[in-house]
Amino acid sequence: MVREKVTVSTRTLQWKCVESRVDNKRLCYGRFILSPLIKGQADTIGIAMRRALLGEIEGTCITRAKSEKIPHEYSTIVGIQESVHEILMNLKEIVLRSNLYGTCGAFICARGPGYVTAQDIISPPSVEIVDNTQHIARLTEPIDLCIGLQIERNRGYRYSIKRPNNFQDGSYPIDAVFMPVRNANHSIHSYGNGNERQEILFLEIWTNGSLTPKEALHEASRNLIDLFIPFLPAEEETLHLEYNRHKGTLPPLTFHDRLAKLRKNKKEIELKYIFIDQLELPPRIYNCLKRCNLHTLLDLLNKSQKDLMKIEDFRIEDVKQLLGILEKHFTID
């Protein structure tokens, strides 16, 4: 556990992490302060931030399981200690981390006797299991357990709609809890006298381990900013873009030039077989590229900087960061 002494600045608005701890692989805690704020601002920010933390951050979970040998959800299988319903509930609790866009498939194939845990899930490289020890089932006899899984990245909570035709093919939907933030609270400390009264905002964040509380705070802040951008007047947006243009211009080389250098430096690499999932891109950049059907490195490098700037929500800073990641991975000079 890390603790820092709380200090209050009376000049500029500052935030600080004053406590951070990891209780276990699936429970992380962080406590943050923001100060100094004038009366009323702490409550405005605290309420908005809490709602963004709980409802606006994307997460990954298992949303469907399929096995042809299962007659119905509340049946039992000889050689398996848990009922089918209990296995589905255990799958619901599996915590995943990914930069996935949309859905993907995974599967479990295990033979008893023994315990089946999250470690037995075979998933794509873009999906990471946070806690491999999470229990799924116990096989008491030498039988095979094979289950197909659907993994999805989304936000909020989605209640599974159970239809009879789903059960006929052995497919069972699972209630999806995409929220990586388990809980979030805010409190306010006031100080000062009269008209000079100021406030300190305290934010407490608990996550399921797929994100740290600090990462969750950053993601929620970015999502809030994106929600408010449409309210900016057109002239302010233009001034903002002009300011960014003067503050930092795009690198002179186009992506076509980068592609030529990459082919020269890495002749043995087949660019069409390198997927952007392997580049460890930030979720925001990754999702923007996926929405435009840019799946491989070849797809990406065939786009000019001008093409990338036409992508919705894609910024100059994102282009720079993308070039930096390519240079890091492939040493482009």
Stockholm file with secondary structure:
# STOCKHOLM 1.0

chainA/1-333         MVREKVTVSTRTLQWKCVESRVDNKRLCYGRFILSPLIKGQADTIGIAMRRALLGEIEGTCITRAKSEKIPHEYSTIVGIQESVHEILMNLKEIVLRSNLYGTCGAFICARGPGYVTAQDIISPPSVEIVDNTQHIARLTEPIDLCIGLQIERNRGYRYSIKRPNNFQDGSYPIDAVFMPVRNANHSIHSYGNGNERQEILFLEIWTNGSLTPKEALHEASRNLIDLFIPFLPAEEETLHLEYNRHKGTLPPLTFHDRLAKLRKNKKEIELKYIFIDQLELPPRIYNCLKRCNLHTLLDLLNKSQKDLMKIEDFRIEDVKQLLGILEKHFTID
#=GR chainA/1-333 SS CEECCCCCCSSSCEEEEEEEEEEETTEEEEEEEEEEEETTHHHHHHHHHHHHHHHSSEEEEEEEEECTTCCSTTCCCTTBSSCHHHHHHHHHTCCEEECCCSEEEEEEEEESSEEEEGGGEECCTTEEESCTTCEEEEECSSCEEEEEEEEEEEESEECCCCCHHHHHTTEEECCEECCSEEEEEEEEEEESCGGGCEEEEEEEEEECSSSCHHHHHHHHHHHHHHHHGGGSCHHHHHHHHHHHHHHCCCCSSCHHHHHHHHHHHCTTCCGGGCBGGGGTCCHHHHHHHHHTTCCBHHHHHTSCHHHHHTSTTCCHHHHHHHHHHHHHHHCCC
#=GC SS_cons         CEECCCCCCSSSCEEEEEEEEEEETTEEEEEEEEEEEETTHHHHHHHHHHHHHHHSSEEEEEEEEECTTCCSTTCCCTTBSSCHHHHHHHHHTCCEEECCCSEEEEEEEEESSEEEEGGGEECCTTEEESCTTCEEEEECSSCEEEEEEEEEEEESEECCCCCHHHHHTTEEECCEECCSEEEEEEEEEEESCGGGCEEEEEEEEEECSSSCHHHHHHHHHHHHHHHHGGGSCHHHHHHHHHHHHHHCCCCSSCHHHHHHHHHHHCTTCCGGGCBGGGGTCCHHHHHHHHHTTCCBHHHHHTSCHHHHHTSTTCCHHHHHHHHHHHHHHHCCC
//
